[in-house]
Amino acid sequence: MELGLAGRNAVVTGGSQGLGLAIARRLAREGCGLAICARGEQRLQEAREELERAGVNVYAEPVDVTAPEGLERFVDKAAAALGGLDFLVANAGGARGGGLLESTQEEWRETY
């Protein structure tokens, strides 16, 4: 399926493995430039190398997306490296134990 995204630049959070890496691979096949981030540096660099071997322009940096200042710095550097950003795939995340009413504000912010 052609998505019409060739020449666009995407940020994929959690882009080093699993669904995030699968999304990055698909966007690479569409001809997108990619900025990927994840907490684990080793897998992130492996993903970057794989995507670059496929001929994709990739910016990769370890980032904890629950830390706003780190995420903002990543987005600024990615935009500079790729010549702008067109869209975001917000794939990173995790869940905390407990229900909505038992969650603290900090746990809610980190999860969503």
N, C-alpha and C positions, 0 to 999 in steps of 0.2 A: 504494500500500500504506500503510495506516494503522499507524504504529508505536506509538501511544499515549504519545507524549512531550510532548503539549501541557502548557504550564505549567512544564516542567522547564528547568533551566539547564545548559548544556554548555560546556566548554572545548574548543576545537579548536586544537591546535598546528599550525603551518604553514597557518593558515587564510586566507592572503591570495591564494592562487592554486592552480591545479591541483586535485588530489584534495581537499585541505583546504578550498578554497573551495566545491567541489561538495558536500562533506559539510555545510558550514555552510549552504549554500542549501537543502539537503534538510531539515535540522533546522529552519531558519526556516519552511519550509512546514508543518512539523509543529507549529509554535507554540512553539518553544523560545526562551528567551533565550540569547544567545551571548556568550562571551568568546573572542576570537580573538587569536592572537599569531603573529608571524613576525619575522624579522630585518629585512626590507626595509620601511621606514616608508611609502614612497610607495604601494606596492601594498596595504599593510595598510590605509591610510586610504581608498583607493579601494574596497576590499572592505567596510569598515565603512559607508561611505556607501551602497553598493549595498544592503546588508542592511537598513540603517535605512530606506531608501526603500520597502522591502518591508514596513515596519511592525514590524520586529523590534527589541527592546531589545538593543543591542550594546555591549560594552566591548572596546576594542582597544588594544593596547600593543605596541610593538616589544620583543621579548625574544629572547635567545639561550638556548634551552632546555638547552644544555649547561652553562650557568652556574647552579648550584643556587640561589644567593642571588637572582639576578634572577628565576628561575622562581618561587621561593617568594613573592617580593614581588608578582609578577603575580597569582598565585593569590589571595593575600590581598586585593588591591585589586579583583580581579574578583568575588570572593565578596561584598565589601562593596557594590560597584556594582549587582550583580544580586539581592542578597538571599539569597545562598547558591548553591552549586554542587551539581549532582546527578551529573554524570558527565563523563568525560574521553575525548576522541578523540585519542589520541597519534599524530598524523600527521607531525609534523616529524621530519626525520632526514636522514641522509646516510651515505654509505659512504666509507671510506678505502681506499686501495689496499692490496694485500697480503692474505695469508691470515690465518687465526686465529693460527697460531703465530708469525707475524711481527709481529703487532699489539702495540703497547705497551698498558699498562693505561690510560693516558690516552686513546689512540685508541679503545679498547674502550668506555670510559665515554662518550665523546663520541658514539659511534655508537649505543649502546644505552642 
